[in-house]
Amino acid sequence: MAVRHRLIKVSPQTVWAVLADGSRYAEWVVGTSESKPVRGQWPQVDSAICYEVRVGPLRLTNETAVRHCEEGSELELEAQAGILGTARIAIELRPWGKHCLVIADEHPLQGAGGLLHNFGVDALIQLRHRAMLARLARVCEAQERAEQLESLRGRNRPAALGVHGGRA
């Protein structure tokens, strides 16, 4: 089993907001591009997103479905990988002080990937997870910075103009 973790220096709510937006999947999942919801309301159970994997001139379209969801803390996905079959990807969020510990656990589930699963495959998944969690951290930290900036802008706006000192 390939399990990897990373401390992301934002709140678990910020990480969940990114995970719960199916249109942002390609921003943090290594090897994917152009994700979009195709079924249900992501990340509810049985909802799915479609995404594209580009390998040189080849473009492969795959789908990932939600198999388990505990809002704000757990998301378990089944990702299709063409002829390799499917993989189970579990993402757990744990509060760690004011930050979020993200634990990713992935293993082949069905098809050729499951039959060929070995230590070498786990090593490759570990490398992919390292990159994926780094991307997720960048996306979440940028999200939090944008939210903080927007909050500051909102606080610095003058209050709505009212009638002050005027005659009635």
ABEGO torsion letter per residue (X at the ends): XBBBBBBBBBBAAAAAAAAABAAAAAAABBGBBGBBBABEBOABBGBBBBBBBBBEABBBBBBBBBABBBBGABBBBBBBAEAAEBBBBBBBBBBBEABBBBBBBBBBABEAAAAABBAAAAAAAAAAAAAAAAAAAAAAAAAAAAAAAAAAAAAABBBBBBBBGBBX
